[in-house]
Amino acid sequence: MSQNNLLLSLEQELQRLLSTTSPGYRSKLVRQLATAIRHDQQKRIRSQKNADGTAYAPRQRRVLRSRKGIRFLYRGQSRALKKLAGDPGAPGTHDHRL
């Protein structure tokens, strides 16, 4: 049986069950299902798993903007500064924290 046929038969069975229940019971059932799904999703995310069971891809390290330096044009050439005069620890600068 194909996936589509299984889903169709499941939907028909659920429609039959829902037509025989009271509106109060249906809302209670929907609330319980939503809570169960939410807890399952929280557990899956906490364990760092995708929906198919594979592990999350590790996050890539981001270089802070202050660590990248500054690029600029000087006399038609592209230049880069790695250390700024106000950067703590740059040679020839005063550490204002002292």
N, C-alpha and C positions, 0 to 999 in steps of 0.2 A: 504494500500500500504506500502510495506516495505521501510526502509531507503535507501537501495541500489537502488530500483526502482525510488525513488524520485530523488536521485542524478543523475541517468542515464538520466531521462527525463529533468532535469535541464541542464545537460551538452549538450544534443541534442538541446535544445531550444537556449542556448547560442551560440552554433556552428552555428545555422541557422542565428541568429542575426549578428554574427561577419562576416559571409560570405557576407552579404549585405552592410557592411560598408567599408569606405575607410581606408587605413593604417594610415593616419594622425588622423582620428577620433578615431581609435582603440587605438593609443598610448596616445591620450588625455584622453580617457576613463580609460585606465589602470592607468595612473598617478593620476587621480581623485580618483579611487578606492583605490590605495595604500595609498594616503594621508588620506582618510577617515578611512581606517583600522588602520593606524599608530596613528591618533588622538584618535580613540576609545581605542586602547591598552594603550596609555599614560594616558587617563582618568581612565581606569580600574586600572592600576598600582598605580596611584596617590591616588585612593580611597582604596587601599590595598585589592582588591578583586581578587579571582582566576577566571579563565575563566568560571567556572560553577556558579559563583555568591557567593560562600562562602568566608568568610573572610580569610586572610592570617593567618597562624599559627604564634604566637608570637615568636620572636627570643629568643634563649636560651642565658642566660648570660654566657659569657666566662670569666674564671678566668685568669687574667693576669699571664704570666709566672713568673714575679717577685713576685707575691703573693703566688705562689704554694710552694715555698721553694725548698730546694735541698735535694735529697735523695742520700745516699751513703752507702757503706759497710764499717764497722769499726769492725775489729777483727771477721769477719764472721757474724756480725749482721747488719741488715738494719737500718740505722738511718736517721732522717730527721731534717733539720734545717729550722725553720720558719723565724727567723730573722738573717740577715747577719750583720757583723761588719760594713760594709759600708752603711747599710740601714739607712736612716734618721729616727730617732725616736726609734732606737733600744737601749735598756738599755746599758749605759756605752759608748755610741758613742758621738762623737762631731758633731754638726750640722754645716757643712761647709758653709751654706748659711748666717750665721750671720756675 
